[in-house]
Amino acid sequence: MTNKDFPERVTERLKLRELTEKDLPTLLSIFSNTRTMKYYGSEVVGSLEEVEGMLMSFRKGFENQQAIRFGIECHETGNLIGTCGFHNWAKRVNRIEIGYELKQEEEGKGYMTEALTAIISFAFSELQIHRIGALIHPENTPSRKLVTKLGFQEEGLLRDYTYASGNYMDLIMHSLLKKDWSSL
């Protein structure tokens, strides 16, 4: 990414766009949901101020070309239904990690598969990424199934890898290489 224009993406049912202040109430509803945040690896968000801080962090990551977070907007309703994107961008080795979450009521409709397919293609073609990692809690079966469907391979268990809600958590590393994506 050489320019500062946010790289929107449009799919059959979704618009992947920059997050704005108008999204704060929806972001609060997503990040304050204990079920959504169970395997997220951070605390449940409790206020609009905390979500404003997240939004500022997303913007700073994009401005510094270290991360990019897309808002997932449904064409049919015009509503924000989740976010997805990349962080921990190691440019020297063309490696990045993927993250995502969806409003609980929108789960199971194929939206995240559609959104991730678009941003994975973007990462490999426009960001020149070689490897995308996904760190997932061992008990987060829906997320593990999602990345497997997208071609990620499970690499191994990272014991006590993160700390949230007063506990250390194991995570499983999954990866997708550009050569694997192009052969799907």
Kinemage of the C-alpha trace (Angstrom):
@kinemage 1
@onewidth
@group {chain A} dominant
@subgroup {mainchain}
@vectorlist {calphas} color= white
{ca met a 1} P 0.000 0.000 0.000
{ca thr a 2} L 1.702 3.122 -1.159
{ca asn a 3} L -1.122 5.635 -0.908
{ca lys a 4} L -3.294 6.634 2.034
{ca asp a 5} L -6.606 5.872 0.320
{ca phe a 6} L -8.389 3.030 2.074
{ca pro a 7} L -8.681 0.051 -0.331
{ca glu a 8} L -12.387 -0.811 -0.293
{ca arg a 9} L -13.477 -4.179 -1.651
{ca val a 10} L -16.919 -5.173 -2.928
{ca thr a 11} L -18.212 -8.741 -3.089
{ca glu a 12} L -21.561 -10.179 -4.106
{ca arg a 13} L -23.225 -9.384 -0.766
{ca leu a 14} L -20.712 -7.224 1.075
{ca lys a 15} L -18.781 -3.982 1.028
{ca leu a 16} L -15.461 -4.077 2.872
{ca arg a 17} L -14.716 -0.505 3.862
{ca glu a 18} L -12.972 1.793 6.286
{ca leu a 19} L -14.472 1.918 9.768
{ca thr a 20} L -15.773 5.335 10.897
{ca glu a 21} L -17.221 6.984 13.994
{ca lys a 22} L -20.751 6.083 12.838
{ca asp a 23} L -19.776 2.433 13.364
{ca leu a 24} L -18.970 2.877 17.062
{ca pro a 25} L -22.339 1.647 18.431
{ca thr a 26} L -22.188 -1.506 16.288
{ca leu a 27} L -18.552 -2.105 17.190
{ca leu a 28} L -19.491 -1.786 20.863
{ca ser a 29} L -22.268 -4.374 20.400
{ca ile a 30} L -19.794 -6.787 18.777
{ca phe a 31} L -16.859 -6.319 21.157
{ca ser a 32} L -19.030 -6.295 24.297
{ca asn a 33} L -20.631 -9.656 23.420
{ca thr a 34} L -19.113 -12.240 25.760
{ca arg a 35} L -19.786 -15.096 23.318
{ca thr a 36} L -18.044 -13.259 20.461
{ca met a 37} L -15.096 -12.330 22.682
{ca lys a 38} L -14.723 -15.732 24.365
{ca tyr a 39} L -11.786 -16.740 22.152
{ca tyr a 40} L -10.688 -13.282 21.017
{ca gly a 41} L -7.655 -13.050 23.261
{ca ser a 42} L -8.576 -9.736 24.859
{ca glu a 43} L -11.056 -8.374 27.350
{ca val a 44} L -14.712 -7.669 26.590
{ca val a 45} L -15.141 -3.982 25.702
{ca gly a 46} L -17.376 -2.084 28.093
{ca ser a 47} L -17.727 1.463 26.767
{ca leu a 48} L -17.866 3.638 23.673
{ca glu a 49} L -14.576 5.220 24.803
{ca glu a 50} L -12.851 1.830 24.595
{ca val a 51} L -14.263 1.245 21.104
{ca glu a 52} L -13.094 4.738 20.077
{ca gly a 53} L -9.618 3.679 21.204
{ca met a 54} L -9.864 0.536 19.059
{ca leu a 55} L -10.932 2.613 16.057
{ca met a 56} L -7.980 4.952 16.593
{ca ser a 57} L -5.686 1.927 16.829
{ca phe a 58} L -7.079 0.504 13.563
{ca arg a 59} L -6.482 3.880 11.858
{ca lys a 60} L -2.953 4.221 13.219
{ca gly a 61} L -2.114 0.682 12.063
{ca phe a 62} L -3.281 1.553 8.558
{ca glu a 63} L -1.492 4.922 8.478
{ca asn a 64} L 1.746 3.242 9.602
{ca gln a 65} L 1.221 0.388 7.104
{ca gln a 66} L 1.379 -2.188 9.899
{ca ala a 67} L -2.231 -3.362 9.797
{ca ile a 68} L -5.545 -2.949 7.988
{ca arg a 69} L -9.030 -3.520 9.386
{ca phe a 70} L -12.092 -3.548 7.138
{ca gly a 71} L -15.654 -2.944 8.248
{ca ile a 72} L -17.969 -5.598 6.777
{ca glu a 73} L -21.145 -3.929 5.515
{ca cys a 74} L -24.099 -5.894 4.150
{ca his a 75} L -25.336 -4.564 0.764
{ca glu a 76} L -28.921 -5.575 1.501
{ca thr a 77} L -29.256 -3.589 4.745
{ca gly a 78} L -26.363 -1.114 4.633
{ca asn a 79} L -25.514 -2.222 8.177
{ca leu a 80} L -22.101 -3.030 9.607
{ca ile a 81} L -22.088 -6.721 10.559
{ca gly a 82} L -18.458 -7.269 11.571
{ca thr a 83} L -14.824 -6.572 10.830
{ca cys a 84} L -11.898 -8.420 9.327
{ca gly a 85} L -8.352 -7.606 8.476
{ca phe a 86} L -4.674 -8.063 9.019
{ca his a 87} L -2.207 -7.201 11.783
{ca asn a 88} L 1.348 -8.079 12.882
{ca trp a 89} L 2.627 -7.258 9.400
{ca ala a 90} L 6.247 -8.362 9.083
{ca lys a 91} L 7.181 -6.661 5.812
{ca arg a 92} L 10.755 -7.947 5.733
{ca val a 93} L 9.458 -11.511 5.352
{ca asn a 94} L 6.064 -10.702 3.709
{ca arg a 95} L 4.080 -12.243 6.563
{ca ile a 96} L 0.838 -11.073 8.143
{ca glu a 97} L -1.855 -12.382 10.530
{ca ile a 98} L -5.592 -12.378 9.917
{ca gly a 99} L -8.353 -11.541 12.390
{ca tyr a 100} L -12.129 -11.276 12.178
{ca glu a 101} L -15.399 -11.168 14.089
{ca leu a 102} L -19.064 -11.035 13.184
{ca lys a 103} L -22.238 -9.951 14.963
{ca gln a 104} L -23.634 -13.057 16.607
{ca glu a 105} L -26.948 -12.849 14.735
{ca glu a 106} L -25.132 -12.844 11.372
{ca glu a 107} L -23.176 -16.053 11.973
{ca gly a 108} L -23.740 -19.088 9.763
{ca lys a 109} L -24.727 -17.130 6.620
{ca gly a 110} L -21.399 -17.406 4.780
{ca tyr a 111} L -20.569 -13.717 5.206
{ca met a 112} L -17.161 -14.296 6.776
{ca thr a 113} L -16.111 -16.795 4.091
{ca glu a 114} L -17.030 -14.192 1.464
{ca ala a 115} L -15.217 -11.360 3.266
{ca leu a 116} L -12.059 -13.340 4.007
{ca thr a 117} L -11.844 -14.641 0.447
{ca ala a 118} L -11.779 -11.027 -0.756
{ca ile a 119} L -9.159 -9.795 1.690
{ca ile a 120} L -6.926 -12.857 1.288
{ca ser a 121} L -6.858 -12.256 -2.473
{ca phe a 122} L -6.082 -8.593 -1.752
{ca ala a 123} L -3.193 -9.523 0.567
{ca phe a 124} L -1.577 -11.910 -1.878
{ca ser a 125} L -2.055 -9.796 -5.012
{ca glu a 126} L -1.717 -6.204 -3.802
{ca leu a 127} L 0.268 -6.389 -0.563
{ca gln a 128} L 2.630 -9.047 -1.935
{ca ile a 129} L 2.151 -11.188 1.179
{ca his a 130} L 3.755 -14.641 1.114
{ca arg a 131} L 2.236 -16.117 4.301
{ca ile a 132} L -0.956 -15.403 6.265
{ca gly a 133} L -1.185 -16.740 9.797
{ca ala a 134} L -4.324 -17.338 11.853
{ca leu a 135} L -4.042 -17.856 15.614
{ca ile a 136} L -7.158 -19.637 16.887
{ca his a 137} L -8.208 -20.989 20.272
{ca pro a 138} L -8.380 -24.813 20.203
{ca glu a 139} L -12.066 -24.794 21.275
{ca asn a 140} L -13.124 -22.252 18.617
{ca thr a 141} L -14.371 -24.934 16.231
{ca pro a 142} L -16.305 -22.606 13.865
{ca ser a 143} L -13.221 -20.445 13.285
{ca arg a 144} L -10.964 -23.459 12.801
{ca lys a 145} L -13.427 -24.887 10.243
{ca leu a 146} L -13.580 -21.532 8.447
{ca val a 147} L -9.839 -21.201 7.932
{ca thr a 148} L -9.543 -24.864 6.938
{ca lys a 149} L -12.241 -24.306 4.290
{ca leu a 150} L -10.182 -21.377 3.001
{ca gly a 151} L -7.104 -23.580 2.609
{ca phe a 152} L -5.192 -22.828 5.816
{ca gln a 153} L -3.154 -25.661 7.290
{ca glu a 154} L -2.892 -26.336 11.007
{ca glu a 155} L 0.714 -26.046 12.138
{ca gly a 156} L 0.687 -26.596 15.868
{ca leu a 157} L -0.287 -25.630 19.381
{ca leu a 158} L 1.254 -22.535 20.984
{ca arg a 159} L 0.960 -23.166 24.719
{ca asp a 160} L -0.087 -20.261 26.978
{ca tyr a 161} L 0.456 -17.955 24.006
{ca thr a 162} L -1.824 -15.114 25.092
{ca tyr a 163} L -3.299 -13.738 28.298
{ca ala a 164} L -6.896 -12.519 28.664
{ca ser a 165} L -9.503 -12.370 31.424
{ca gly a 166} L -6.947 -13.448 34.007
{ca asn a 167} L -5.951 -16.615 32.176
{ca tyr a 168} L -3.277 -17.767 29.805
{ca met a 169} L -4.684 -19.320 26.643
{ca asp a 170} L -3.311 -21.825 24.166
{ca leu a 171} L -3.674 -20.956 20.489
{ca ile a 172} L -3.284 -23.057 17.358
{ca met a 173} L -1.284 -21.573 14.498
{ca his a 174} L -2.758 -22.024 11.024
{ca ser a 175} L -1.128 -20.736 7.854
{ca leu a 176} L -1.918 -20.104 4.228
{ca leu a 177} L 0.858 -19.584 1.683
{ca lys a 178} L 0.431 -17.632 -1.538
{ca lys a 179} L 1.335 -20.706 -3.604
{ca asp a 180} L -1.410 -22.698 -1.847
{ca trp a 181} L -4.026 -19.977 -2.451
{ca ser a 182} L -3.246 -19.735 -6.154
{ca ser a 183} L -3.662 -23.499 -6.537
{ca leu a 184} L -7.169 -23.596 -4.962
